[in-house]
Amino acid sequence: MRRGTFLPESIPAKIQGSETPSASASTPSFDSFCFLGHQMKTTNRFKRVAKPRSPVPAIEPEDNCRVGTSQRSKTTRLRAKPKPQLQPQPRLDASLLSVFSFGKLEILPPHFFQIDALDLAPRLLGKFLRRDDVVLQITEVEAYRPNDSACHGRFGITARTAPVFGPGGHAYVYLCYGLHIMLNIVADKEGAGAAVLIRSCAPISGLDVIQQRRGQKTEKPVLLTGPGKVGQALGLSTEWSNHPLYTPGGLEVLDGPKPESILVGPRVGIDYALPEHVNALWRFAIAGTPWISAPKNTLSPPLQ
C-alpha cells in the first residue's frame, strides 16, 4: 500500500475490533485511529503504554550529604560528620575595651616575669602583646626551664642564647628551621636560662596589618595558631631578641584578664629531649578558645 492512497472507507471492520462495521465506520474517530504524518496506525495496537514508575521516596535531611551519588542512587551513602561548634574568638569585654582604647592598660613590670617559667607560663594567658597598632591576646604558651633537655639554655651561653640567661621580662627571638620567627619571653632571675614560648594568640586590633604580614585574608584561627605565625604577625626579626618588654614603645606585654579555666598538655616538637621532659605537662592554653595550635587532643584540664 502506498502512502497517501489509503482511504478510511476501505478499513476492514476487524480493525475496529468487531465483525460488523459500526454506524460511524465511514468517519473513523480519533479514539480508534492515530494519524502520524501520512501513515495511520491503530491506537490499540501501536499506542505505547507508559510503565508506572515507583514513587520517589521523600529525601531525608541527611540524604543531602552524599559523595558522588544521585538522588536515587543505590550506592552506599556517606553522611557528613557535623562540624564541631567552636567557641567565638576571645575578644576584649566592654570594660577592657574602653580602657584599652585610651591606652590605659598597664605594661607589666619586670618582677612579674622574674619567677619560675612553669609559674609564669599560665600567668601569661590572657595578657596582651602590643606593637604599635597590632595587639594580640596570648592564648597558648610553653614553659622551658633550667636543666630542661628541650630548652635552648642547655647549650650554655652563646651569641644566640645569651638573652635566655638575662633577667626575666626580655624577649628571646630566634629563627627556627631558617623560616619561622619564634617569640619567647625570658623568665626567672638573671643567669637562670629559662623562657616561655608564645605558641598562639588571638587578634585584638590591627587585623589588616596582621593579614598583610601573614599573607592571608582570613579571620579564622589559622591566622595566629602557631609560634611562627605570631612572630610574623608582629613583624619581628632576630634583632628584637633581648628587647625589654616592660618598657613603653616597641614591643610590650600588657596586663589582661585571667582566664576562667585552662588546659595543660605535653609540649610540641621536642622528641629529641629526655622522656621525662617530653612527657612533662608544660604546655598551657585557654580553655574554650579556638585559637590553639595543633595537636589539640593532647590538651586537657589540669588534675585537681
Secondary structure, 3 states (H helix, E strand, C coil): CCCCCCCHHHCCHHHHCCCCCCCCCCCCCCCCEEEECCEEEEHHHHCCCCCCCCCCCCCCHHHHCCCCCCCCCCCCCCCCCCCCCCCCCCCCCHHHHHHHHCCCCCECCHHHHCCCHHHHHHHHCCCEEEECCEEEEEEEEEEECCCCCCCHHHHCCCCCCHHHHCCCCEEEEEEECCCEEEEEEEECCCCCCEEEEEEEEEEEECHHHHHHHHCCCCCCHHHCECHHHHHHHCCCCHHHCCCECCCCCCEEEECCCCCCCEEEECCCCCCCCCHHHHCCCCEEEECCCCCCCCCCCCCECCCC
